[in-house]
Each structure stands twice: as C-alpha cells, then as structure tokens.
Amino acid sequence: MYKILMIAPTPFFADRGCHTQIYEEIKALQKLGNEIVLCTYHSGRDMEGVNIKRTINIPWYKKLEAGPSYHKFYVDILLLYKSLAVAKKFKPDIIHGHLHEGAFIGYFVSKYTKKPLLFDFQGSLVSELKAHNFISEGTTFYKLMYFFEKKILSKSNLIITQSTQMKDQIINEFKINKEKVLLSMDGVDTDIFRPGYDVENLRNSLNLSKNKKVVVYMGLLAKYQGVDWLLEAIPYILKDINDVHFLIMGYPNVEFYKMVAKKYGILGNITFTGKINYKEAPMYLALGDIAVAPKIAESEADGKLYNYMAMRLPIVCSDRNMSKETLGDLGIYAKKEDPISLANGIKKLLKDENLRQVLGEKLRKKAVDEYSWDSVAKRIMNAYRIISPKSKPQRII
C-alpha cells in the first residue's frame, strides 16, 4: 500500500460535487490500506476520518463556491509552501493532485520529493474559465491558459479522468499520449444514497404537500449548471400540470434565483433550501419523485447524476455527451438551454408513473453495479501501481 499526499486547491469540504469526489476517493482508498494526507485551503470544514493539513488563515478570502478567483493566485502559493512542508515530514510515495492547480503544485512537490505525480482531472481548465465567463476564446489570456493546461498535463506522470469525453479531449485537444490517460470514473456510496428513508418529518418541516409530486435539483446554483434554464421551463410545466412542486437545493445565489422565480410567477411552486450538508443529502433527495440535472457546461462531469441514480430517481438532464455516457438509454434528455424541451421531458415523467418506476429501478441497479467507490478506488490503485516504483504495473484501461 502507499503513502499518498493529496493536494486540493479548494475550500474542502463545502458540500460540492468536486469535494464529494475527493472525500469519497480518500475513504475508499484508505479502506484498501493506504495512508493519505490532504493539503488544502484554510477554509472549509473538517471531515471525520480525513487527515487534513490547511494553509494559514486568510480572513478576507471566504469563497466556498466553485469558479475562478484572482485571490487563488496567492492562496495557491501558500498551498505550495504547505504541501512542501507536509511532504518533507510525511515522505509520500505518490503525489495526487486534484484539479489543475493541484497538479501544478504537485509538480513542484514531485520534483522536491522525487516521487511520481498523478493528476486527478475533473474537467478542462480553459473550458471551465470560458463557462464562468472568465476568458474568451482566441484572446491572449485564453492562449496562455491553454499553454498552461497543456504543460500541466504533459508534466504529470499519469492522468485519471471521469469520462471517455474527457479522456478524448486530453488526447486530441491537448495532444497528450493516450498511454498517459486512464479512466477512473466517478462514483456514489450506494449504502448511504439509497431509497427507503423515512422523510415524513422532513417533508413536514419543508411544508411539502403529500398530494404533489416533487421534482428535485441538488447542486450549485449557477447559470452554467442550467438553473436559469430550469426556472424558464417551470412555467411551461405548470400550464399543464398543477400537482407538482420543485425542491431546489444548493448554493450560492439563492436570493437571486428567488427573485428570478418571483419574476416568472413561480416562487410559490418552489422551495429553495440553500446549502445542504452532504451527510443529509440522501434524506433530502428521498423527497423527490423525479430528479433534474440541466447542466450546460460540456467540459465537466456531473456528480449529482450518480447520487440521483443511487436514490432510484428517474432523471431528466441536458443532452451533454458526458451525461449520455453516464446514463445511457436510461436518461430523459432535453436539448440544452431549450426550456420547452426540458419542460416536455419533466412532463413526460410526471405523467407516466410506470416509466418513472422502471427507469428508477434500472438506474439504481446501474449505480450499484458500475459506479461504486470501491470500483473507483481499484482503478486509482491500478494507476498508482503503474507510476510507483514500489510495484510492477498491470495496466487496465
């Protein structure tokens, strides 16, 4: 087994999909006997069972949500110093960098320790910056970020990623040798995310009617996640179907989206919960009859899909290639940013109880069979074996 230094340039833990993946990877890898230390930002909350080493406190930097920030430049420098200090004492066998800055910092730690670097790739940096309107394609800054991303990829000993589309993008767009890129996929804890929770008290506390079907969304509240699109679709649904309520769970921008809903005249049909603690997420999802994942950004995975699947929830989502790869023929797909298409997909499930049940059962089975964190951990362990001088590799792609 290995001593692994993980580097996560993010305010871990803040109940986001990226953080969930890091947390569950650590848990699953520790079950296999690995010793892991995680270096991360000063903000975020500690999670039981995770050995976390944080940077010094920066009191004015409190950002928890996803997305770029100019503050990250100096916070990442602090994370580099912290990672080097921890590496000196911990003496890791492998450096495991999450996200691009994590791999960039990991490169210097790798050089210092003379240990291999694994890049845990969760989506293209330039594509993310475009999705957040931080850069425009063709600009000098875009070209600089592309060069930076390509360098990080090329300097990593091995790259793991969550989808075939991401793998192909790394190989084709950034011209990285295909032998350096492995699929690890994403996962879900199907023992925790499961149907059957008693949600009567929670339903009452949220004032949800038993006589209305509930459509759930759980994730960040942002345009690139498709939340604007979802709110645009709701009036089209309510024209045909009255016995439905929408439970929108997540952060930030809650007050902004309440104002948008009020403008559309649908605020009374929606409950905004704000941020949901990851430990409580299964209970809240258990309130749903249908789940929706209208993510627009093509370059990122969508971890909420796996949680929905494990909860036996039929899913309406955007027709992104990554969503199709995850759900296959078990998803109801809507044309991206088309509110009528999204409304029609949701209405289709609302009107067909048998279809909801059949899809939900099949999705739950798929989650259990294909997307357990134990399976993900075994694929990551194979990646460790390939790059570690401690063991001979047995390559499984």
Sequence and secondary structure as in RCSB ss.txt:
>XXXX:A:sequence
MYKILMIAPTPFFADRGCHTQIYEEIKALQKLGNEIVLCTYHSGRDMEGVNIKRTINIPWYKKLEAGPSYHKFYV
DILLLYKSLAVAKKFKPDIIHGHLHEGAFIGYFVSKYTKKPLLFDFQGSLVSELKAHNFISEGTTFYKLMYFFEK
KILSKSNLIITQSTQMKDQIINEFKINKEKVLLSMDGVDTDIFRPGYDVENLRNSLNLSKNKKVVVYMGLLAKYQ
GVDWLLEAIPYILKDINDVHFLIMGYPNVEFYKMVAKKYGILGNITFTGKINYKEAPMYLALGDIAVAPKIAESE
ADGKLYNYMAMRLPIVCSDRNMSKETLGDLGIYAKKEDPISLANGIKKLLKDENLRQVLGEKLRKKAVDEYSWDS
VAKRIMNAYRIISPKSKPQRII
>XXXX:A:secstr
  EEEEEE S S SS HHHHHHHHHHHHHHHTT EEEEEE S S   TT  EEE    TT    SSS  TTHHHH
HHHHHHHHHHHHHHH  SEEEEEHHHHHHHHHHHHHHHT  EEEEE B HHHHHHHTTS  TTSHHHHHHHHHHH
HHHHHSSEEEES HHHHHHHHHTS   GGGEEE    B TTTS S    HHHHHHTT  TTSEEEEEES  SGGG
THHHHHHHHHHHHHH  SEEEEEE  S HHHHHHHHHHHT GGGEEEEE   GGGHHHHHTT SEEEE    SSB
  THHHHHHHTT  EEEE  HHHHHHHGGGSEEE TT HHHHHHHHHHHHT HHHHHHHHHHHHHHHHHH BHHH
HHHHHHHHHHHH TTS      
